[in-house]
C-alpha cells in the first residue's frame, strides 16, 4: 500500500531531495552504498527499474494518478515507497529541474561493474576522456546504445553518467549500455588504462584531426576484432599523450571547410561506422 503525501509548499522538506540537494549531496546523503540519483519521466524510470535500480520515493503531479496515465504502471512497479503529490503551480519553482512528464523518482544507485568485466565481454567499446558536459555525455550514451557499442569506460575526470541532466538527455540509455570507470585516480589514465585495454586484446582508435589520421572508413578499422573508440573532452579534444598511445588516429572526412564536430556528434558518426550495428 502506497503512502500518498500531498505537498502544497515548495519548501516542504519532502522536496529537498528533488529541489535542493546538489548532485554531490545526492551521492553522499545515504552513504556510498545507497547513494541516490533522480530519474525523470515514466520512460526513463521504467528503464532504470528494468536495470534493477531500487526506488526510494516518487514525486508526481495529480494527473499521473489517473488510470489513463503511465503513472499507475510506475506505482505498481515501485512497491511501497512514499508518493509525494503536488500541483504544477507548486512544482514550477523547481527552476532548472522541470517535472518532466509528470513524475520524478529518487532511486538508489546500482552497483557498477568493473572495467575488467566489461572488457572480457565486449568487442566494441567507447572510452571517454574527461568528457564533462552532462548534455554531451547523455547524447553519447544514447548514440552508443543505438549503434551497437557494447560498453562505455570513463576516465576519472569525466562527469558522472547518473547526473540528472545526463540521464534525461540519454533517455535512460545510461541504464541499458553497461559502463564503468577506467581507474579511480587521474593518474590511472592514459598509462595504466591503455595497458589494461591491451591486456584484453583491444586496439585503440583516437578520434582526432592530425596529419597522420586515417579516415573513419579505413578497412583496417572495421577488420579489428576488438576496437576501443576514444573520444576527448569538449574543446581541447584528446590529450597528446593519449593520441600517441593509441594504435590509430582517426578522422571523420568533412565538407565546406568544417574542421570539427561536437564530441557527441562525432561519437554518433564513429559508432555508426565502427559499432557492432554496422559489422
Rosetta blueprint (number, residue, H / E / L):
1 X L
2 X L
3 X E
4 X E
5 X E
6 X E
7 X E
8 X L
9 X L
10 X L
11 X L
12 X L
13 X H
14 X H
15 X H
16 X H
17 X H
18 X H
19 X H
20 X H
21 X L
22 X L
23 X H
24 X H
25 X H
26 X H
27 X H
28 X H
29 X L
30 X L
31 X L
32 X H
33 X H
34 X H
35 X L
36 X E
37 X E
38 X E
39 X E
40 X E
41 X L
42 X H
43 X H
44 X H
45 X H
46 X H
47 X H
48 X H
49 X H
50 X H
51 X L
52 X L
53 X L
54 X L
55 X E
56 X E
57 X E
58 X E
59 X E
60 X E
61 X L
62 X H
63 X H
64 X H
65 X H
66 X L
67 X L
68 X L
69 X L
70 X L
71 X H
72 X H
73 X H
74 X H
75 X H
76 X H
77 X H
78 X H
79 X L
80 X L
81 X L
82 X E
83 X E
84 X E
85 X E
86 X E
87 X L
88 X H
89 X H
90 X H
91 X H
92 X L
93 X L
94 X L
95 X L
96 X L
97 X L
98 X L
99 X L
100 X H
101 X H
102 X H
103 X E
104 X E
105 X E
106 X E
107 X E
108 X E
109 X L
110 X L
111 X L
112 X L
113 X L
114 X L
115 X H
116 X H
117 X H
118 X H
119 X H
120 X H
121 X L
122 X L
123 X L
124 X E
125 X E
126 X E
127 X E
128 X E
129 X L
130 X L
131 X L
132 X L
133 X L
134 X H
135 X H
136 X H
137 X H
138 X H
139 X H
140 X H
141 X H
142 X H
143 X H
144 X H
145 X H
146 X H
147 X L
148 X L
149 X L
150 X L
151 X E
152 X E
153 X E
154 X E
155 X L
156 X L
157 X L
158 X L
159 X L
160 X L
161 X L
162 X L
163 X L
164 X H
165 X H
166 X H
167 X H
168 X H
169 X H
170 X H
171 X L
172 X L
173 X H
174 X H
175 X H
176 X L
177 X L
178 X E
179 X E
180 X E
181 X E
182 X L
183 X L
184 X L
185 X L
186 X H
187 X H
188 X H
189 X L
190 X L
191 X H
192 X H
193 X H
194 X H
195 X H
196 X H
197 X H
198 X H
199 X H
200 X L
201 X L
202 X L
203 X E
204 X E
205 X E
206 X E
207 X E
208 X L
209 X L
210 X L
211 X L
212 X L
213 X L
214 X E
215 X E
216 X L
217 X L
218 X L
219 X H
220 X H
221 X H
222 X H
223 X H
224 X L
225 X L
226 X L
227 X E
228 X E
229 X E
230 X E
231 X E
232 X L
233 X E
234 X L
235 X L
236 X L
237 X E
238 X L
239 X L
240 X H
241 X H
242 X H
243 X H
244 X H
245 X H
246 X L
247 X L
248 X E
249 X E
250 X E
251 X E
252 X L
253 X L
254 X L
255 X L
256 X L
257 X L
258 X L
259 X L
260 X L
261 X L
262 X L
263 X H
264 X H
265 X H
266 X H
267 X H
268 X H
269 X H
270 X H
271 X H
272 X H
273 X H
274 X H
275 X L
276 X H
277 X H
278 X H
279 X L
